[in-house]
Amino acid sequence: MTEQVKTQQLIDSFGRRVNYVRLSVTDRCDFRCVYCMSEEMTFLPRAQVLTLEEMGMVARAFTEMGVEKIRLTGGEPLVRRGVEQLVDEIGTLPGLNDFTMTTNGASLRKHAKRLRQGGLTRLNISLDSLDPGRFKRLTRTGELAKVIDGIQAAKEAGFERIKLNAVILKGRNDDEILDLVDFSRDEGLDISFIEEMPLGDVSDHNRDETYCSSDEVQAHIERRYPLMPTTEATPGPSRYFKMADSDSRIGFISPHSHNFCSSCNRVRVTVEGRLLLCLGNEHSVDLRAVLRRHPGDMDALKMAIVNALPKKPERHHFTTDGDVQVVRFMNMTGG
């Protein structure tokens, strides 16, 4: 491999620079959220899952080619045994200026302090309801009290910025939008409201009936809190707004109503080691095969990543009619 390929930045066919990687550390989760997976799931056997050492190597390859942000996702990353050691390794990589994890928060009381010490800088915590009974129905197995306590543990651990993620489903939790905003304001947190994505064939509800657009959510919030667009650039797809009387930011992630593909700077690596070039397409490259065919060969891994970039499409084509365009569930995709 030439020195140029070793150090080149990752630019796709449409001139977009990839500087953000979402790395799934497990497909397993202690919740069964209705929009994410089926109630009865079959998870991957261990041999098909990247080892923590392989994940560390993937992270190092990307940062050496200009990636500045890594987010650890799942499933639920905190159910992966040894994830703290992976955090320690990635947290020391030069050039990384944003190291984040998306979690359901239920295990943060146990892990938050250790994760912060390992170099993790920010947390995204999923929270779709503040009603214990409804929270149980949406997550099927989750306990709201543990998540609220996990949020407090994250604050105590000193994370720079904590953001809540709320998937809003019409008729299920859209009446809690303002409650979630008020909770964020009271706790000094940011919050992003997310449109449900058509990944996997869920049996709990019809997606065409529960779809709630970001514009609807924003209009509901502005009945109480006028929102002002922020000028700050963010490394992810959220469009952020601020309120005049609070430091909390309100974000909207809108894969349907406000397609964010033109500025997409992200790729995902699934727990199986598939480099997924787009959330809404199946285009991928098998990095696990490269890692195991050429163990320890960083040049081969980087070449596979570079050669994969032409597969990154210009955009995804989600619909809101309940049609399943991507058969993998969100827990297989990685956040």
C-alpha positions as CSV (number, residue, x, y, z in Angstrom):
1,M,0.0,0.0,0.0
2,T,1.3,3.5,-0.8
3,E,1.8,6.1,1.9
4,Q,-0.9,8.2,0.2
5,V,-3.5,5.5,0.7
6,K,-2.4,4.9,4.3
7,T,-3.0,8.4,5.3
8,Q,-5.6,9.7,2.9
9,Q,-8.9,11.1,4.0
10,L,-12.1,9.2,3.2
11,I,-14.0,11.0,0.4
12,D,-16.9,9.3,-1.3
13,S,-18.0,9.5,-4.9
14,F,-20.2,12.6,-4.2
15,G,-17.4,14.6,-2.5
16,R,-18.6,13.9,1.1
17,R,-15.8,13.4,3.6
18,V,-16.4,10.5,6.0
19,N,-15.1,11.6,9.4
20,Y,-17.6,9.8,11.7
21,V,-18.0,6.1,12.4
22,R,-20.6,4.3,14.4
23,L,-19.2,1.0,15.7
24,S,-21.7,-1.6,17.0
25,V,-20.2,-3.7,19.8
26,T,-23.1,-6.1,20.2
27,D,-26.5,-7.0,18.6
28,R,-27.8,-8.0,22.1
29,C,-29.9,-5.8,24.3
30,D,-31.6,-6.1,27.7
31,F,-34.6,-4.2,26.3
32,R,-36.8,-5.2,23.4
33,C,-38.0,-1.7,22.2
34,V,-41.0,-2.1,19.9
35,Y,-39.5,0.0,17.1
36,C,-36.1,-1.7,17.2
37,M,-36.6,-5.4,17.4
38,S,-39.0,-8.3,17.8
39,E,-40.0,-9.5,21.2
40,E,-38.4,-12.9,20.5
41,M,-34.9,-12.5,18.9
42,T,-32.2,-14.8,17.8
43,F,-28.8,-13.2,18.3
44,L,-25.5,-13.9,16.5
45,P,-23.3,-16.7,17.7
46,R,-20.0,-15.5,19.2
47,A,-17.9,-16.7,16.2
48,Q,-19.7,-14.3,13.9
49,V,-19.1,-11.3,16.1
50,L,-16.0,-9.2,16.0
51,T,-13.7,-9.6,18.9
52,L,-12.9,-6.5,21.0
53,E,-9.3,-6.6,19.6
54,E,-10.7,-6.5,16.0
55,M,-13.0,-3.6,16.9
56,G,-10.0,-1.7,18.3
57,M,-8.1,-2.3,15.1
58,V,-11.1,-1.1,13.0
59,A,-11.3,2.1,15.2
60,R,-7.5,2.7,14.8
61,A,-7.7,2.3,11.0
62,F,-10.4,4.8,10.7
63,T,-8.8,7.4,12.9
64,E,-5.6,7.1,11.0
65,M,-7.5,8.0,7.9
66,G,-9.0,11.1,9.3
67,V,-12.1,10.0,11.3
68,E,-12.6,12.4,14.2
69,K,-15.7,10.9,15.8
70,I,-16.5,7.4,16.9
71,R,-19.8,6.4,18.5
72,L,-20.2,3.0,20.2
73,T,-23.6,1.5,19.7
74,G,-25.4,-1.8,20.0
75,G,-27.9,-3.4,20.6
76,E,-27.0,-2.1,24.0
77,P,-23.2,-1.7,24.2
78,L,-23.1,-2.1,28.0
79,V,-24.2,-5.7,27.8
80,R,-20.9,-6.6,26.0
81,R,-18.5,-8.0,28.4
82,G,-15.2,-6.1,28.4
83,V,-16.5,-3.0,26.7
84,E,-14.6,-0.9,29.2
85,Q,-11.3,-2.2,27.8
86,L,-12.4,-1.2,24.3
87,V,-13.3,2.3,25.6
88,D,-9.9,2.5,27.1
89,E,-8.2,1.7,23.8
90,I,-10.3,3.9,21.6
91,G,-10.1,6.8,24.1
92,T,-6.3,7.1,23.6
93,L,-6.4,7.2,19.8
94,P,-4.8,10.4,18.4
95,G,-7.0,12.6,16.3
96,L,-10.3,11.6,17.9
97,N,-12.1,14.6,19.2
98,D,-15.5,13.2,19.9
99,F,-16.0,9.8,21.5
100,T,-19.6,8.9,22.3
101,M,-21.8,6.0,23.3
102,T,-25.5,5.4,22.7
103,T,-27.1,3.5,25.5
104,N,-30.5,2.7,27.0
105,G,-29.0,3.9,30.3
106,A,-30.2,1.0,32.5
107,S,-26.6,0.0,33.4
108,L,-25.0,3.4,33.7
109,R,-25.1,3.4,37.5
110,K,-22.5,0.5,37.3
111,H,-20.5,1.8,34.3
112,A,-20.7,5.6,34.0
113,K,-17.7,6.5,36.1
114,R,-15.5,3.9,34.5
115,L,-16.5,4.9,31.0
116,R,-15.7,8.5,31.7
117,Q,-12.3,7.6,33.1
118,G,-11.6,5.6,29.9
119,G,-12.0,8.6,27.7
120,L,-15.6,8.5,26.6
121,T,-16.7,12.2,26.4
122,R,-20.4,12.1,25.7
123,L,-23.5,9.9,26.1
124,N,-26.7,9.6,24.2
125,I,-29.4,7.9,26.4
126,S,-32.7,6.6,24.9
127,L,-35.8,7.8,26.8
128,D,-39.1,7.5,25.1
129,S,-41.5,7.9,28.0
130,L,-41.5,9.2,31.6
131,D,-44.5,7.0,32.6
132,P,-43.3,3.7,34.1
133,G,-46.1,1.6,32.7
134,R,-45.8,3.1,29.2
135,F,-42.0,2.8,29.4
136,K,-42.4,-0.9,30.1
137,R,-44.8,-1.4,27.2
138,L,-42.5,0.5,24.8
139,T,-39.3,-1.4,25.9
140,R,-41.1,-4.6,26.8
141,T,-38.5,-5.3,29.5
142,G,-37.1,-2.0,30.7
143,E,-37.5,-0.3,34.1
144,L,-37.8,3.5,33.9
145,A,-36.4,4.0,37.4
146,K,-33.1,2.4,36.4
147,V,-32.8,4.7,33.4
148,I,-33.5,7.8,35.4
149,D,-30.9,6.7,38.0
150,G,-28.5,6.0,35.1
151,I,-28.9,9.5,33.9
152,Q,-28.0,10.8,37.3
153,A,-25.0,8.5,37.4
154,A,-23.8,9.9,34.1
155,K,-24.2,13.5,35.4
156,E,-22.2,12.6,38.5
157,A,-19.5,11.0,36.4
158,G,-18.9,14.4,34.7
159,F,-19.8,13.7,31.0
160,E,-19.4,16.9,29.0
161,R,-22.8,16.8,27.4
162,I,-25.6,14.2,27.8
163,K,-28.3,14.0,25.2
164,L,-31.6,12.1,25.4
165,N,-33.0,10.4,22.3
166,A,-36.8,10.0,22.0
167,V,-38.5,8.1,19.2
168,I,-42.0,9.5,18.9
169,L,-44.8,7.2,17.8
170,K,-48.2,8.7,17.1
171,G,-50.8,7.4,19.5
172,R,-48.2,5.8,21.7
173,N,-46.1,8.6,23.3
174,D,-46.7,11.8,21.3
175,D,-48.6,13.2,24.2
176,E,-45.4,13.2,26.2
177,I,-43.4,15.5,23.9
178,L,-43.6,18.5,26.2
179,D,-43.0,16.4,29.3
180,L,-39.8,15.1,27.8
181,V,-38.7,18.7,26.9
182,D,-39.4,19.8,30.5
183,F,-37.5,16.9,31.9
184,S,-34.5,17.8,29.7
185,R,-34.7,21.4,30.8
186,D,-34.9,20.5,34.5
187,E,-32.0,18.1,34.3
188,G,-29.8,20.3,32.1
189,L,-29.8,17.8,29.2
190,D,-30.2,18.1,25.4
191,I,-32.8,16.0,23.6
192,S,-33.3,14.8,20.1
193,F,-36.7,13.7,18.7
194,I,-36.3,10.9,16.1
195,E,-38.6,9.8,13.4
196,E,-39.1,6.0,13.4
197,M,-37.0,4.3,10.7
198,P,-38.4,1.4,8.6
199,L,-35.7,-1.1,9.6
200,G,-36.9,-4.7,10.2
201,D,-40.4,-6.1,10.1
202,V,-41.9,-5.2,13.5
203,S,-45.1,-6.9,14.6
204,D,-46.1,-4.5,17.5
205,H,-47.5,-1.7,15.3
206,N,-48.2,-0.4,11.8
207,R,-45.5,2.1,11.0
208,D,-47.8,4.1,8.7
209,E,-50.2,4.6,11.6
210,T,-47.6,5.6,14.2
211,Y,-45.4,7.8,12.0
212,C,-44.9,11.3,13.6
213,S,-42.9,13.8,11.6
214,S,-40.3,16.1,13.1
215,D,-42.4,19.1,11.9
216,E,-45.3,17.9,14.0
217,V,-43.1,17.5,17.0
218,Q,-41.6,20.9,16.5
219,A,-44.9,22.6,16.1
220,H,-46.1,20.9,19.4
221,I,-43.0,22.1,21.3
222,E,-43.4,25.7,20.0
223,R,-46.8,26.0,21.5
224,R,-44.9,26.4,24.8
225,Y,-41.3,27.1,23.8
226,P,-40.4,29.2,20.7
227,L,-37.4,27.5,19.1
228,M,-34.5,29.3,17.5
229,P,-32.2,27.5,15.0
230,T,-28.6,27.2,16.1
231,T,-25.7,28.0,13.8
232,E,-23.4,25.4,15.3
233,A,-22.4,22.5,13.1
234,T,-22.9,19.0,14.5
235,P,-21.1,15.8,13.6
236,G,-24.4,13.9,13.3
237,P,-27.7,14.3,11.6
238,S,-29.5,16.3,14.3
239,R,-30.8,19.8,13.4
240,Y,-30.5,21.7,16.7
241,F,-32.6,24.5,18.1
242,K,-32.3,26.5,21.3
243,M,-34.8,28.1,23.7
244,A,-34.4,31.6,25.0
245,D,-34.6,30.6,28.7
246,S,-32.6,27.4,28.8
247,D,-29.2,26.0,27.8
248,S,-30.8,22.7,26.7
249,R,-30.9,22.1,23.0
250,I,-33.7,20.5,21.1
251,G,-32.7,18.4,18.1
252,F,-34.6,16.7,15.3
253,I,-33.4,13.6,13.4
254,S,-35.6,13.4,10.3
255,P,-34.8,10.6,7.9
256,H,-38.2,10.9,6.3
257,S,-39.3,14.5,6.3
258,H,-35.9,16.3,6.1
259,N,-33.5,13.9,4.3
260,F,-30.0,14.6,5.6
261,C,-28.1,12.6,2.9
262,S,-26.5,15.6,1.1
263,S,-24.2,16.2,4.1
264,C,-23.8,12.6,5.3
265,N,-20.4,12.1,6.8
266,R,-21.1,8.7,8.5
267,V,-20.5,5.0,8.0
268,R,-21.4,2.2,10.3
269,V,-19.6,-1.0,11.2
270,T,-21.9,-3.7,12.4
271,V,-21.1,-6.2,15.1
272,E,-20.4,-8.7,12.4
273,G,-17.8,-6.5,10.9
274,R,-19.8,-5.3,7.9
275,L,-19.0,-1.8,6.8
276,L,-22.4,-0.4,6.1
277,L,-22.2,2.6,3.8
278,C,-25.8,3.9,4.3
279,L,-28.4,3.4,7.0
280,G,-31.2,3.0,4.5
281,N,-29.4,0.6,2.0
282,E,-27.9,-2.8,2.2
283,H,-24.6,-1.8,0.5
284,S,-21.8,-3.2,2.7
285,V,-18.3,-4.7,2.7
286,D,-17.2,-7.5,4.9
287,L,-14.3,-6.2,7.0
288,R,-14.4,-9.3,9.3
289,A,-13.2,-11.4,6.4
290,V,-10.3,-9.0,5.8
291,L,-9.4,-9.0,9.5
292,R,-9.4,-12.8,9.7
293,R,-7.7,-13.4,6.4
294,H,-5.0,-10.9,7.2
295,P,-4.7,-10.8,11.0
296,G,-2.9,-7.7,12.2
297,D,-2.5,-6.3,8.7
298,M,-3.6,-2.7,9.0
299,D,-2.7,-1.9,5.4
300,A,-5.2,-4.6,4.1
301,L,-7.9,-3.3,6.4
302,K,-7.4,0.3,5.2
303,M,-7.4,-0.7,1.6
304,A,-10.7,-2.5,2.1
305,I,-12.2,0.6,3.7
306,V,-11.0,2.9,0.9
307,N,-12.2,0.5,-1.8
308,A,-15.7,0.4,-0.1
309,L,-16.4,4.1,-0.4
310,P,-17.7,4.0,-4.0
311,K,-20.5,1.8,-2.6
312,K,-21.8,4.7,-0.5
313,P,-25.0,5.8,-2.3
314,E,-26.1,9.4,-2.8
315,R,-29.1,9.0,-0.6
316,H,-31.6,6.6,1.1
317,H,-35.2,6.3,0.1
318,F,-37.3,5.7,3.2
319,T,-41.1,5.8,2.8
320,T,-43.7,6.4,5.5
321,D,-46.3,3.9,4.4
322,G,-45.1,1.0,6.6
323,D,-43.2,-0.7,3.8
324,V,-40.0,-2.5,5.0
325,Q,-37.2,-1.5,2.7
326,V,-34.4,-2.8,4.8
327,V,-34.9,-6.2,6.5
328,R,-32.3,-5.9,9.2
329,F,-33.5,-4.6,12.6
330,M,-32.0,-1.5,14.2
331,N,-30.1,-3.6,16.7
332,M,-28.2,-5.2,13.8
333,T,-27.5,-1.9,12.2
334,G,-25.8,-0.2,15.1
335,G,-27.5,3.0,16.3
